[in-house]
Amino acid sequence: MSRIIVTRRGRLLRTVAACAVLLAVIGYLVAQLVTGGPGAPRCTVRANGESYALSPEQAVNAATISAVGSARGLPERAVTIALATAMQESGLRNIHHGDRDSLGLFQQRPTQGWGSARQITDPVYAAGKFYDHLVEVPGYSRLPLTVAAQKVQRSGFPQAYAKHEPDASLLAAGLTGRAEASFTCTKSPDDGKPGDPAAVRAKLAREFGPGVLPTTLAGAGRAGAADARTVTVPAGPDPVAEDAPGRRGWELASWAVAHAAELRIERVSFGGRTWTAENSADGWRKSGDTVSGDTAGSVRITTVR
């Protein structure tokens, strides 16, 4: 009898070990799927000894969520809540399917009054609708994240938002510029197609609001090949924390890096540091270029030639 018990225990232990290995493999595969696998372009935010990696697609959506919150003058806490919600609902992907008629980053439902399917799958619209409902929650910035998110989403699994809070907080710190030079992306090889400064300006205005750009479009079309490809965006004071010098600039710079692959951006400069597509694996490097204007209170975004 004892031999049978020992044999059964051995089989049980082997089964448990096999399950643990299987779960580890599944976790690895999921991580590779999220970030695109070894060598694939990816984005990373690093601050206070912590890091969080995401794919370029996720980074674009996260940067849009952050920019829409900034355009409304909302605090970083609102952006954190929105990011954690989108992480849970869609994995920060603008998906065109879900439970029942749920769609988009926040899995909003046309039949529940969130808008049409076309509107909900527009990240700018979807983020705006989320914030519309969030600001109606009394004291949302002081509530636990799960409570604030649930009052907007009415999810069947309200506690699921909690596990995303640490990563959402870190990502919000990088995208809102509080953690300067903390957000970076590696970029895939250039496909030979030129960038379009007009597309950069249009996207900036749509996500941050038209006031983000000077009315004269300074720096967007001066003489010279480099200048013609460069969009200069005044950093100005942070719209929420005006006493945080440089925060607005790093917010805009991080947004540009997140959109680098989509908008064919080859260089972003601010605060004496520069990110380039060519050396994107090195992140933000000291500029050494005192005439580029990146230390004069402006973010310079240069598209591919």
ABEGO torsion letter per residue (X at the ends): XAAAAAAAAAAAAAAAAAAAAAAAAAAAAAAAAAAGEBGBBBBBBBBGGBBBBBBAAAAAAAAAAAAAAAAAGBBAAAAAAAAAAAAAAAGGBBBABEBEABBEAAGBBAAAGAEBAAAAABAAAAAAAAAAAAAABBGAAABBAAAAAAAAAGBABAAAAAAAAAAAAAAAAAAAGABBGABBBBBBBBAGBBBBAAAAAAAAAAAAEAAABBAAGBGAABBEAAAAABBBBBAEBBAABAABBGAAAAAAAAAAAAAAAAAGBABBBBGGBBBBAAAAAAEBBBAGBAAAGAAAGBBBBBBBX
